Amino acid sequence: MALSGKKIKKDLAKFLGDKYVFDDKPTNLVYAKDVMPYDLEEHNLPYAVTRPADAAQIGQVLTYANQHQIPVHIHGSGTSLVGLARPKARGIVLDTARLQSMEVYPERSYFEAGAGVHLAKVRAAIAPHKAMLPIFPGSELVATIGGSISVNTSAHGVDCALGKPGDYVLGLEVVLPTGEVIQTGTESLRRPAGVELTKLMVGCEGLLGVITKVRMRLLPQPCTANIVAYYDKTEDILATVMEMYRQGISPPMFFEYLDETSSRIGFEAVGLEPPSGAVAMMCLHADNPEGCQAKAEHFLNFLEQGNPRSAEITDDPVRWGKVWSSRAEAGNYVYRQGSTFGSEVTPRVDKLLDAFQETRHFIEHLEAYASPQFISFGHIGAPTLHGYAFWPTKDIPSEAKRAITLEVRAKSEAINAKYGGCGGEWGLTAQRADFLKLRYGPEYYQALVNLKKAFDPNNILNRGNLEGWL
């Protein structure tokens, strides 16, 4: 017999405390909704929202859920732009916000953080030890370390310059879907060779377990130098990135671009004279100031081979702060001022221009809703293109929003499959069941299903994220 929401709340409160279990409709609505552009699905409203204090309590929630065959959805801070934070089945939401432990061990060259700690707090805690956190989302004030490791995203950072966050994870505390708590990895700086569960848990998007604590290397903070370059058109920036890799030039730590439209929006927002073309922003890194300056001068010489309108090393921190923040402000504008539907295209690097042109073409000719404006920006050094369909209105029917989302996702993933890519920034498995089969074949997808079943025989944890959703 199915349990009622009231009964589930009462049962969970026995081991979490009544203060940390919620079944009121306003709370349920908040946890069922995210920044996806269309309305929430009422049939996926949770029975209850829980805020456990530690791994042991999470284990109790999952043990209870298995006993009663109730799905459990993990919720970090809800900053995902592509639906990862939204439950795909009715069940229990497990909020990790109370997992707030934070310890830095400089003598061991690592830190340990609870999954609910915000990235900005982690960065502040390790800064006195001259260490850098290699995760750079625009949402770091609220995004969590647990969510970032679960997706394994470096966000704005260029992966081939810094690597993925998982490259620096030494070990994890994880609650398995069946409720057992395990420790993975090592306290040594040399990570285990061979089969090791840390590698499976990093980037699994909560399909195989709940990450409750992260042990991560203290990565020395590098010296940096900044460059801004102005181009006639976006394609010139893409050609420069392609040539950078062709020549084997060490990529910057950050390499962002704003197209002709978003550069104007972003520069005006921060009080700078808007450019008439596209803009590229680069942050290079080295161990010491002399090496950094030499690297910046070498890179500037390379950029000038591509005939930008102008390019310069930007030493003024105030001006650089405005230039760099123009990228975030352009993104804020498109999300605030209208209806925005984004894609993530990460093609083979020698196909950047082709992928960009095809992304622009399908967005400008959407079938689901007429006359979008094409806007693009992104972490082009990664390489990642974000092509956006933008309408300067919020008054688009929910069903149309859903249709646009489906079309943009399907067509951008077709480009990824065509050019050998697979998104490297957003947690997208819930929308990628069909893409995984297209890109890698049915045997690959079935192997993931079998792996999920081995860890989670009752399919309790994050149900819907692997089956496909939307």
N, C-alpha and C positions, 0 to 999 in steps of 0.2 A: 504494500500500500504506500502510495506517495505521501511524503511528509509535507505538512503545510509550512509556510514561511514562519509562522509564529512558533511552531514546534522546533524548526531548525534553529531559530534564534535562541530559544530557551535552552536547547541542548548545547549549543556552542558557548553560551554564557557560563556554563558550568565550569569550563576550564579556561576561558579567556576573561571572565568577569563581564557583568552586564554593561559596564561602561565602554567596552570595546567591541560590542556587537550591535549592529544597526539594521533595522528592517523598515524604517520609515520611507515613504515614497520620495521625498526630496533627496535624501541621501542616495537611494537606489538610482534615481534619475541622473544624478551627478556622475556616478560611476558607470552608468551605461552609455553616457555621451562622451564624445571626444571632439577633436578639431576636424574630423572628417566633415565635408561640407553638407551632407544630407542628414535628415533627422534620425534619431535613434530608433532601434527596433524594439517595440514594447515587449515582444515575446522573449527578449533577452534580458529584461530587467532582472537583477539579482534577487534571490530570496533574502539574502543578508550580506552585509558588508562587515568584514572582520579586520581588526587591527592588532594582530598578535605581537607579543613583546620580543620573542626570540625564536630560535630554530625549534626548540622543544615544543612550544605552543603551535607553531606551524605544523609540526609533525602530528600533533593531536587533531588539528583541523583536517589534515589530509587522511588520517586514519578514519576519522568519522565519515568523511566524504566517500571513502572506499566502501565502508560498511553499508552506506545507504545509496551508493551509486549516484552521487551528486557531483556535477562538474565544479571545478574550482578554477577561477581566473585570477592570475597574478596582476596586481596593479602597483606600479612604481609611483611615478609622479604624473603620468598621463600626458607627457609632452609629445608622444609619437604623432607624426603628421599623417600617417597612413593606416590608422585603424588598429594598431597593435594593442592599444590600451582599452579597446572596446570589447566587452564580453561577446562571444559568438554563440553562447548557449546559456540557458538560464541555470543559475547555480549560486555558488558562494564566491564573493570577491575577497581576495586576500591582499590587503593593503600592507606594504612593507615599510610604511613611514616611520614606525617606531624602532626600526633596526638602526640605531644611531651611534653605535660604538665607533670610536676613531682613535687609533694609536699609531704613533710614528716611532720607528725604531732605527735611528740613524746609524747606530753601531752594527745593525744587521743589514742596512741598506734596503729596507722595505717598510711599507706601512700596511696596516690592516684597517678596513673600514666596513661598517655594516652596510647592507645593501640599500638602506634608505637614506644614506648620507648624500646631500646635494654635492654636485661636482665642485661648485664654488667653495664649499666648506673644505673639501679635500684639498683643493688647490691652496687655500689659505693655510691649512695645517702643515703642508709640506714645504711651503715657500721659505720659511726660516732655515730650512736645511738645504737651500739652493737646489731644489728639485722641481721638475716640471711634470705635470699630469698630461699625458699625450692624448687627451680627449678634448675636443674644442667645439661643442655645439653652441649655437646662439642662445640656447635655453639653459645654460649651465647654472644659473641661479636656482633653478627648480629641478632640473634633470638629475637623476640619481646615478651613483656609481653602479648599483646593481642592474639598473636598466641598460646602462651603456655597455656593461660587460655581457649582459644577456643578448644584446644585439651585435656586440663586437664592432662598434663604430668609432672611428676616429673623428667623425663629423667633418669639420672644415679642413683638418690636417690632410696633407698629401701622404697616402699610405706608403708609397715607394720611397719617401724620405724618412718617415717616422716609424713605419710599420703599423700594425693594428694594436689596439689596447691589449688584446689577448697575448701578444708577443711579450708583454711585461708582467702578465699574471703568473705568480708563483704557485698559488693554491687557492682553494675555495672551501667554504663551508656550504654544504648543499643539503636540502631536504628532498629526498626522493619522492616521487608521486605517491608511493605507498606509505610514506610517513617516517621512514628511517632517516636519521641524520648521519651524514658521512663527511669526512675531511679528505680533500684531494691535494695532490701536489707536494710541495717541499718548502722547508724554511731555508734551504740553500739557495744561492743565486743561480746555481746551475739546475735548470729544470730537468725532470726525468726524461730519458729517452724511451722510445717504444710506446706501448699501449699505456694510456694514462687518462683518467676520467676528466681532468681539468680541460683537456683539449675538446672533449665532447660537450661539456657544459657551457664553455665560452661560446657565445653566438647561437645557442640552441633556442633562444626566444622563449624560454620557459616550458619547452615541450618535454624535457627529460628530468627537470628538477627545479626547485626554487633556490636560487642563489641567495644566501643570507649573509655571507661575509666574504670579502675579497682581500687577498694578500697580494700586493703588487710592488714591483721594484721601484726604488727611488731613482728616477732618471735624471741625471744632472741637467740643470737649467742651462741652455746654451746662450751664447751671445747672438744677437740678431741684427740684421740690416734690412731696410725696407726700400722697395722700388715701386714706383707707379709709372705706368706707360699708357699712352693714349693712341688709339688706332682709328682709322677711318670706319672700319666695320668689324663685327664680331669674327667673321671668317679669318681675318688677319691674325687674331689672337689664337684661334684654333690651329692655324698653320704654324705659328710659332711654337706651340706646345708639341705638335707633331715633330717639328725639326729638333726641338730640345731632346726628345727621346731618341730620334734617329742619330744624332751626333753623340749620344751617350753623356750628355751634360747632367751633372748632379741636380735633381729637381729641388726647388725651394720647399721649405717646410709648409708654407701656404702659397697657393697660386690661385687667386680668385679672378673672376671676370664679371663685368656688368655689360649687357648689350646696349645698343644705341638708345633704347627706351629706358631701361632700368638705371643706366648711368645718370641720365638727366633727373629722374625721380630721386635717386639716392643723394646726388650732389646738392640738389636744391634743398632737400630735407635737412642737411647738415650745414647749410649756409655757404656752400662753395659755388663758384661759377660753374654752371652745368656745361659739360663738354658736348660737342656736336657729334661725337662718334662713340665708340666702345672704349672701355677702360679695363686694364689689367692691374692687379695688385699682387705683389710678391713679398714674402718675408723669408729671407735666407738665414741659415744658422750655421754656426761653427763654434769650436771650443773656446776661442779667445777673440778679442776685438780685432787684432791684426789679421787673423785668418778670415774673420767675417768680412772685413773691409775688402780684402783681396778677392774673396769669393763674390761679393757684390759687384766689384768692378769688372770681374771676368764675366759675370752674368749680364751686366749692362752692355758690355761689348757684344755679347751674343745677341741680345735683343735688338741692337741697332742693325744687325744683318737683315732683320725682317721689316725694316723701314717703317717704324712707328712714326706717328706725327711728332711725338717727343717721348723721352723716357729719362727718368732721373732717380738717383738715390735720394731718398727723403730723410734727412737727418732731423728735421724739426718735429719733435714729438707731438706738438699740438696739431700741426697740419696733417701728419700721418694719422693721428687719432680720428680726425674728421674724414679723411679719405677712406680709412678702413671701416669706420662706422657707416659710411654710405652704403656699403654692401648690406648690412643688417637693415638699414632704413628702407632700402628698396624692397626687401622682403616684407617688412612690416607694412609698407604701403599696400602691396597687392593683397595682403590678407585682411587689412582693415577696411579698405576703400571699395571693396566689391566682392565678387565671387571668383575664387581662384582654384584651379585644378592643376596639380603639378605632376610632372613625370620625373623619373630618375633614369637617365640613360648613361651607361658606362661601357662604351664600345671598346673594341681593340683600338689601341692608340693610333694606328695608321688609318683608321676609319672615322676619325673625329669629324671631319668636314662632312662626309657622307651622312653620318648619323645626325648631325645638327640640321642639315638641310631636310632630311626626311622627317625629323621631329617638328620642325617649323611647318612643313607642308601639311602634316596630318592635323596639327592643332589649328591651323588657319582654315582647314576644310573639314571641321568636325561635322559629323552627321547628327549627333544627339541634340545639338543646340547651335543656332546660327550665329555668325559674326563675332567670334571671340577675338580679342587682341592677343597677339603672341608676345610674350615677355620671357627673356631667359637670363639666367645668371647661374653661377655655380663654381664648384671647386675643380676648375678645369685641369689643374695639374694632377688630379687624382688618378685618371681623368673622370670627371662627372659633369654631365650637362643636366641642368634643370630647365625644361621647357614648360611654360605655364600658359594655360588658357585663362584669360582674364576678362570678366565683364564688369563694368563700373556700376554694378547694382547688386543688392542682396535679394532682389525679388525674382528669384528663379525657383520654380516649383521643385519640391523635394524629389519627385520622381525623375524630373529632368536632371537634377544634380546627380542622382544615382546613375542615370544613363551616361552622363558625361564622365563620371568617375570610371565606370566600366570601360568606356571606349578609350579614354586616355591611358588607362592601365594596360589594356590589351595591346594597343598599338605601340606604346613605348616598349613593352616587353617583347613584342615581335622584332623591334629594332635591336634590342639587346641580344636576342637569339640569333638574328641575322649576322651580327658583327661580333659574336663571341663573348658578349658581356653578361654580367649578372650584378644587379645593384649592390654597391658596396657601402651604403650609408644608412639606409632605412631598414627597419625590421619589417619585412614584407611577406613572410611565409604564408600568412593567412590569405593573401591575395595571389599566391603564386603556385597553387597546385597545378593548374594547367600549364603555366610557364615551365615548371620543373620538368614536366613530362615532355614538353616541346624541346626544351634546351638540352636535357640530359637523357631522355628516354624513359619508358615506363618501368624498366628494371631499377633505375636509380631511385625513382619515386617510391617504388615498392620496398626498396631497402630502407628508406627513411620510415615508412609505415611499420616495417618489421622492428626497427630499432625502437621506435616509440612504444610499440606493444611490449617489447621486452622490459622496458623501464616502467611502463604504465599500463598494465594489463587491462585495467578497467576504463582506460581513456578518461581519466579524471581531470588531468592538469591541462589547462589552456585548450580545451576541446574546441575544434573548429579552426585552429591556427594551421594545422597540417592538412585537414580535409579539404580546405578551400572555403572561401567566404566572399560574399558580395554577389 
